[in-house]
């Protein structure tokens, strides 16, 4: 269905949007478009003239100007003119050539776009969470729908494609608006707090449905074979070609290739390609990021609002407390408690604390010493000479302990290797160090294009990932890890 693009020619049909008399041209074509929507396709000059004379700014509009404008729009291929000879009674009337005018298909699409652009304001698009369930139900119908009639399959395809287009386009528009400059300006205003909770709940509902149906749709799409896909596309394309049309500028093979690319786009949106994550997971991350951004903006607004609150009552209460002090010592104690110590010196540095608890007081921790140095250019630290202490015994003992530990770990890992292969799905409940070692090996292999790596003892291995099988659970003594099935093949 691909049509040769003509990018080397000007779009004459759009000339009326920027021509010197654009107001008259646009008024005429908008009147034609509104009548077209009411299923009145043909109109004569007098109808157009009467309508334009009623508009503000065209009170002096003449019949000759109307005829010139209609002729210009015909030349620009915005209108099609046809002679109305149905009510002609004399030769003179026939010579006057009473014409009827109709919008061209190009102009209808241009006006439809202009109406949509004029009505665009605020946050466009939407997150229709119910579309995930509808798409999931359509995908699950594939095993049975392929045995139905071509018309039934064609209707099924139209519903699936329509739901996916609505989901993709509306979600893209909505997310783009929320990440745009206008939305960020709105998030900085106090009025944003009034409907912040509504937007967050709206996004969370969308996320819940995406997390619920996304993996289901992905699993169902992976089970659809190439033969099933080909049969469905053949039925859809064959029925589409049986629909009578005035203009048929594409062949059945071209249309089938077109709908095949649309099917692949749908599948890649939910499944992804190769090691790349799918658009559904990417949309999930973007939506979570927007929720965090909205929460951050709301916190800043609330913080600014609290900062501007008058604290006059607190200050008056503090003044009363100072007035009730019986001596200067009591006033000094109250001042130290309220304002802190005066004329203090703060020492900055990287100090090691005994605990990271925020509730621990300064008196509960051990003191530390800070060596003060004079701020002079001539100051040099004293150098102290000392003897070299031999630590050969400690190094040898540490090396023996390390080699013994490595030997024990290698013996344990060797128990799980059958032949030259280690299958993760066949592993029993393993110890934490076994899991860490295996994941370290997997990480080395994933960083290599050929999925190869080397163990600590010099053995070469390759990691194979089974993407078609369902995800597995690696059981460990300190918890479980969900991951794709992997097989580690030792080459040497």
N, C-alpha and C positions, 0 to 999 in steps of 0.2 A: 504494500500500500504506500510505499515511499514514493514521493513525488519529487521530480527534479526541481530544485530551488532556483528561483530567478532573482538572485541578489544583485544582478548587474542592471536592473531596471528600477526607475523610481516608482513609488507607490502613489499613482495619480489619484486613487480613491480617497486618500487622506488629505488632499489639497484643501478641501473646504474647511479644515480645522484651523488653518493659519492664513487663509486668503484675506485680502483687505476688507471684504464685506463678509467676514466669517459669521457675524451675528445673524445676518439674514439667511445664509446658507445653513447654519446649524439649526436655526429655528424651523426652516422648511423640512430638513431631514428628521428632526426630532418629532415633528408633527406626523410625518410619514411613518416613523418607527412606532409611535404610540398607536396609530391606526392599524399598523401591521400586527401589533400585539392583540388588537381586538378583532383580528381576522378580516380586516378590510384592506385588501392589498392594492387596489387600483383607485386613483383619485384624479380628478380633472383640475385644470388651472383655477377655475373659479372657487373651488373648495379651498384650495391652498391660499388664494388671495384673501378670501373672507376670514380665514383663521389668522393670518398674519396681521391684518388690519386691526384686530382686537388686542394685539400685544403692545405693551408699553414700549415706546421708542419707534414704532412703525406706523404711527397715525397717518403720515404723509406718503405711505407706500402706495405706488401706482400699479395699475394692471400691466403696463409695459415693463416695469422693473421686475415684476413677478415672472413674466414670460422670459425675460433675459436670464434671470436666476435659474429658472427651470432648464433652459437651454444649456447654461454653463454646467449645471450638475449632470446633465446628460452627457456632455462632452467629457467630464471627469469620471464617467462611468459609475456615478452614484445613483442615477435613475435610469430606468428603461422606459422608453416612450413607445406607445402603440396607438395607432389611429383608431378612434372610436367611430365606426361607420354604421353602428347599429340603428341610430335614430336619425340618420341623414334623409331628408326629404327632397332636397333640391341640389342641383349641380353646384350652386354657389356655396351651400353649406359644406359640400364635399371638398371644394377648393380651399376653404378656410382651415381645413385639416384640424379638426377637434381631436386633441391628443389626450390619452390617459397615461398616467405615470405610475411606476412601481419601483420600489427599492431593489437594488442589486444585492446578491448574497454577501458580497464584500462589505457593503455599507451596513447591512444588518448586523454583521459581526462587529464592525467598528462602533456602531451606536450601542450595541449591547455592552461592549467593553467600557464605553464612556459612561453609561449609566452605572455600571458597577464601580468605576473609579470615583464617580461623584458621590456615591453612597458610602465610600470607605472612610471611616473615622474611628478613632479610638483603637482598641485592641481588636484586630480582625482575627478570623479563624476561630477554631474551637478544638477542644480535646474531647471527642466523642468516645467515651470509654466503652459504650455498648457495641461499637463496631468490632472490637476484638472478639466478642462472643459470636457475632454474626459471621465474621470471616472464619472462625474456628468451625462453626457448624457447616459452612459451605465446603471447607476442605475435607471434613469428615464424610461428606456426601460423595466424594470422588469414586470410591469402589462401586457404588451402586449407580451413579449418574452416567458412567461411561456406557452402560447397557441401555440407556434411554434413547428416545428419538432425537434427531438433530435439533429440532425446535426446542425441545426440553433442555438439551445441553446448552444451546445458545442462550436461553433465558437464564440458566444457572451461571454461565460465564458473565453475562451482562451484570447480574447482581453482585457477583464476586468482584469484578473490576470496578464497579461503581463504589462499593464499600471501601475498597483499598484506596482508590483515588481520593475519596472524601477523608479517609483517615490520614493519608500522607500529606495532602495539600493543606487541610485545615490545621493539622498539628504543626506543620512547618510555618504557616502564617502566624499562628498563635505564639509559638516559641520565639519567632523573629520579632514580633511586636514586644514581647516581654523583655527581650534583650536589647531593644532599640534605645535610642537616646531619649525619646519622649517618655517611655516607661520609666527610665531611671530618674528623669526630672520629676515625674509624678511620685516616685517612691521617696523622694526627698522632702515632700510636703506633708504637713500635718494631716491633711484629708486622707492620705493613704492608709492611716491606721484604721479608718472606719470599715474598709472592705479587705484588709490584709488577711484576716482569718478566712474569709470566703474564698480568696484566690488560693491560699495554701490548701484548704480542704478540697477544692476543685482539682488541684494538681495531684494531691495524694490519692484521690479516687481514681484518677487516670493511671497512676503508678500501680495501684493495687490490681487493676484490671490487666495492665500490661504484664505484671509479674505473674498473674494467674493464668492468662491464656497464651502469653508469648512462648513459653517452653512447650505447651501443648501443640500450638500451630507449628513450631519448629520440628517437633517429633513427627507429626503427621506428614509434613512436606518431605521429610527425609525418606519416608516410606513410599512415596509416589515414584514409581518406576518411569523410565524413559518411554517404554511402550505405552503405558497408560497416558502419559502426557501427550504423546504423539497422536493417540486415538482421539483424545478429547479435542485437540486443536484441529484435527481433520474434520470432526463433526461440526465444530463451530464455524470453520471457514467455509465448508460446503453449504451449510444453511445460509450463511451471510451472502453468498453469491447467488442464492435463489431469490433474494429479495429484489423486486423490480425497482430500478432507479433510473432517473432521467440521464444522469451522467455517471459513467463507470470508467474511471481513469486508472484502474489498477486490476491486476490479475489475481487469481485465487492464490497462487504461490506467494505473491507480494503481501497479500493480506495475512496469509498464514505465518509468514516470517514476522510480520508486525505484531500479531498477537502472541507469538512465541517469545519475542523480546519483552512484551509486557508481563508474561508469565514468569520469565526469568527474573525480572525486576521485583516482582512480588515475592518470589522464593528467596532472593538474595536479601530482601528487606528483613525477613524473619530469620534466615538461616546464616547469612554471611557467606563469604567466599574465602576458602583456604584458612589461613591463620588470622585473617581480619575479623573483627567483631561485626555483628550485624547492625543494621540501622536501628532495630528495635532496642538493643542494648545501649546503643549510643544515645538514643532518645531518652532512655531511662536515666542515664548519667546526666544529661543536660537538664532534665526536669528536676532531679535532685539538687543540682547546682542552683537552679532558679529558686527553689524553696529556701536553700541556705542564704542566697542573696537577699530574698525578701525578708527573712528573719533578721538578717544583719542590718538592713536599712531600718526596719521597725525598731530595733534596739537602739540605733543611733537617734532616731526621732524621739523616742521615749526618754533617752538620756538628756537630750537637749531640752526637752520639756521640763524634766525634773530640775535641771540646772537653773531654769528661770523662775522657779517657785520662790516666793518671798519667804525668808527665814526670820522675819521680824519677831515672831513669837518665841522662837528659840533664843534669840539674842536677849529679849526681855527676861526670860527665865534665867539665863546665865547672869544677867546683871543682878537679879534678886539674890542669886546664890552668893555672889561676891558681897552684896550688901549685908547679908546675914553672918558673914565671917566676924568672929569676935577679936581676932588678933591678926597681925601682919603675917605671922607664920601660917595661920590657917588659909589666908589669902594666897600665899606663895604655894602652898600644897595644892590648893584648888587650881591655881594657874598652871602648875606643872602637870596636873592631870588633864587639864583641858587643852592647853597649848603646847605641852611638851617642854623639854629642857631648852633654856636659852643659851646662846653662844656655844653650841656644840660643834664638834668636828667630826665629819663623816669620813671613814676610811673605806675606800673602794678596792675590791680585789676578788680573786677567786679563792674563797675560803671553803674548806671542807666541813660540812655539818655532820653531826652524829645522826640526825634524823631529818627527813624531808617533811615532817608533819607541820601543817600551818598553824596548828593549835599549840605548838611547843613554844614556851616563853624563853626569853633571853637568859633568865636566871637558871633555867633547867639544863642548859648546855655548857660544855666545858669551855673555858676561856682559851684564846689563842693569842700568840704574840706576833706583833708586826714590827719589823725592824725599820726604823726611820733613818733616812739617809739625807745628808745636807744637799741643798740645791746649788752646788757650785761646780764650775767646769773643771776645776783642778782635782776634784775628789776622785780617788781611785780605790777600789776595794783591795783589801789586803789579800795577798796570795799566800796560801798555806801549802807547804810541801808535805807530802806524806808518802808512806811506803805502799807498794803494790801488793795487795792481798790476793793470794792464789785461791781461786774458787773451783779448781779442777774437780775436787771430790763432789761438790754440789752439782756441777754440770753433768758429771758422769752418772750420778744417781738419778737426776732428772731425765737424762736421755734413756736410761734403762727403764724407768717407769713409763715413759712415753712409748718406747718400742713394745713393752709388754702389753700396754693398753691397746696399741694398734694391732698386735697379734691376736688378742682376744676378740677384738671387733671383727677382724678379717675371718676368724673361724666361725663366728656367729653368722656373718653375711654369706659365707660359703654354703651354709646349710640351706639357704633359700634358692641357690642357683642349681637348676636342673640342666645338665649338659653344659651348654654355653648360653642359656637363656634364663632370664629372671622375669617372671610374669607377675605384675603387681596384683592382678585379680585373684591369684592363687595364694597370696601371702596370708598367713594366720595373723593373730594379734601380735604385733611386734613392739619392741622396746623403743623409747624415744630416740636413742642415738642411732638405731637402724633407720628410722624414718628420716632423721636429719641427714644421714649419709646418703640415702637414696635420693632425697630431694636435691642435695648438693650436686650429685652426679647428673641428675636431670637438668638442673640449671646450667651446668657446663655444656651439655649437649644442645640445649635450646639456643644457646648463644652462638652456635655454629650452624652454618647453612646446611651442612650435610647431616646435622643432628648427631655428631660424633664427639666423644670426649675421652679423657684418660682418668683412671682412678689414681689414688695416692701411690699404689704399688706399681704403676706403669701399665696396667691393662687397658687396651683400647676397646671401646664399646660404642654401640649405636642405639638410639632410642626410637622406637616405633610407636606411634599414637594411632589408636583405632577410633577414628571419628564417627564411624557409622554405628558403633555399639553404644548402648546407654552408659551414663556415667556410673562409676563404681565408688565404693566407700573403703578407704584404707583404714583398718582398725588398728589403733595404737593403745598403749597402756594409759596414756594421759589424755586420750580423746580420739575422735574420728576425723578423717579428712576426706571430703568429696572431691573427686578428680576424674579425668577421662582415663579409660583403660590404656595402660602402657606396657610395653614389652622391651626389656633391655637385653640386647644381643651382644655378647662379648666376642670380639674378633680376634683377640690375642691375649 
